[in-house]
Amino acid sequence: MSYTALYRKFRPSTFDEIKEQQHIVTTLKNQIENDRIGHAYLFCGTHGTGKTSIAKIFARAVNCEHKRGANPCNECAMCKAALSGASMNVIEIDAASNNGVDSIREIRDEVQYSPTEGKYKVYIIDEVHMLSIGAFNALLKTLEEPPSYVIFILATTEAHKIPITILSRCQRYDFKRISLEAIAQHLRELLEKEGVEAEEKALRYIAKAADGSDRDALSLLDQCLAFHMNQTLTYDKVLEVLGAVDTEIFSQLLRRIIAQDTLGVIQELDGLIMSGRDLGQFTVDFTWYMRNLLLVQAADNVEELLDVSKEGRKALQEEANMLEPGVLMRYIRIFSELTGKLKYSAQKRVLTELALIKLTKPEMERDTEALLNRVANIEKMLESGVFVNQHISEVKMETMFERPEEEMMESLPPAQSADIKRALEAMPEIIRQARYPLKGYLRQCRYREGGEGRFIITTTDEIAHGYLADERNRSEIESLVSEAIQKELSVEVKLIQEAQDGRSDFLAAQSQIHMEISEEE
């Protein structure tokens, strides 16, 4: 006999075996016991929370010949036929592959015939949000006035995609994510039946990785057991199979980041990669680790939300005291953005290394969070008595508080008309020295004298005008031109609707020196 996956082998067969959906189970049991069964149900919720399992149990229970309360007996002819998939009264349809109008029209034709045995015909339509608009319209009339012997159970993970006309005709039940404790307990019970030993820490990690889905937890457990066949399932073995990283590694990595040990951080990452760890899983888990740190900083008595050992909580508290909340939020932001980028990138390692370097080198960024990070680093150095002047020069603190351009130009005399003409002639060389993307925008502009020491830049491109007119970029252009002619001038950027007739002074100058403005190789 072929092997059966754990999630299929241990699928719940009665309402009592369903985990943590008591608000739904109790309602459905009461309806069955009191013969108040509805004609259409909508089961909503994330995958692996019991929607299809409850639908199948319900379908057996309404036709069971020897019900045990509201539970099906699973032994009568009707129950056995439903369990084996041979029942004519339980029809399962996958809307993902049968989403056309014709499939629903077949259902509409079939419901006219009452069941030959049993009391109800139950249609279970999985992933119902995948139906086309035409299919929904074809289903609408049948849902509105179905025969008394027909029950529709619609299951979906995306209820917002279902038309309101369908929603209004169904009893809606929202399935909750299953708690970590419930999933871990379920795994423990199944392993006892299978005769397999496992560490509690290993089971809890699998339960956490499942993210509220019991089916995902069973699939992960199946994978771990297959890799370590006939062995005790340990925490380290689970990490090895799932490509995950131990929290001790996260602690070491974070402490290196706090110490701004860039080389050490990259070496830690290299060790993880060489050991076969998945970078996508690493970024998710490390973000979660920093989230735990933020919780420790933000509130007291958060042990229930952390799900870590006493030793782990002690380490978290120690590391939480080493970081400012604003710095930690910057770390979380960078890694959250990285998580989204890794899904579509072919250079996962490069992106991850770049993110880690950003954490150790806040001077690479100029946003408010990075500035706070740099200030926090300086405060720590002052508190520890480190001589700061040298370090300030190393990290180029002057870039944080740039001097006004006027101070830089005080020593230069004001430009005259002849100086402006020299600037026009020098523009090809000035553009070559400019940085990207400033160089690209300057190459498509025109230049002319404005009188009274003014240098006019004109463009027909709104994007180029917005970039060049920005105060920082305009000041940079002033600095480049003034340095080239050793005279102080002011730069003005203008947007014109269309190119003016005639050639600009700059283009005329360009023809005189017989050269094109081009990028140096």
Salt bridges, closest charged atoms under 4 A:
ASP16 OD1 - LYS29 NZ 3.32
ASP35 OD1 - LYS119 NZ 3.80
GLU75 OE1 - ARG68 NH2 3.39
GLU92 OE1 - LYS56 NZ 3.71
ASP102 OD1 - ARG105 NH1 3.91
GLU127 OE1 - HIS129 ND1 3.63
GLU144 OE2 - ARG169 NH2 3.31
GLU158 OE2 - HIS129 NE2 3.57
GLU158 OE1 - HIS160 NE2 3.91
GLU158 OE1 - LYS161 NZ 2.81
ASP174 OD1 - ARG172 NE 3.22
GLU181 OE2 - ARG204 NH2 3.61
GLU189 OE1 - LYS19 NZ 3.61
GLU194 OE2 - LYS9 NZ 2.87
GLU200 OE2 - ARG188 NH2 2.59
ASP211 OD2 - ARG177 NH1 3.43
ASP214 OD2 - HIS186 ND1 2.86
ASP216 OD2 - HIS47 NE2 2.76
GLU240 OE1 - HIS228 NE2 3.93
ASP261 OD2 - ARG256 NH1 2.85
GLU268 OE2 - ARG256 NE 3.11
ASP270 OD1 - ARG349 NH2 2.68
ASP307 OD1 - ARG204 NH2 2.51
GLU318 OE2 - ARG255 NH1 3.37
GLU319 OE2 - ARG255 NE 3.10
GLU337 OE2 - ARG333 NH1 3.51
GLU353 OE2 - ARG349 NE 3.07
GLU365 OE1 - ARG330 NH2 3.02
GLU365 OE1 - ARG333 NH2 3.74
ASP367 OD2 - ARG333 NH2 3.12
GLU369 OE1 - ARG333 NE 2.57
GLU394 OE1 - HIS391 ND1 3.82
GLU402 OE2 - ARG366 NH1 3.15
GLU402 OE2 - ARG472 NH2 3.63
ASP419 OD1 - ARG422 NH2 3.16
ASP419 OD2 - LYS487 NZ 3.16
GLU429 OE1 - ARG432 NH1 3.16
GLU471 OE2 - ARG474 NH2 2.77
GLU476 OE1 - ARG435 NH2 2.94
GLU478 OE2 - ARG474 NH1 2.34
GLU492 OE1 - ARG454 NH1 2.54
GLU492 OE2 - LYS494 NZ 3.92
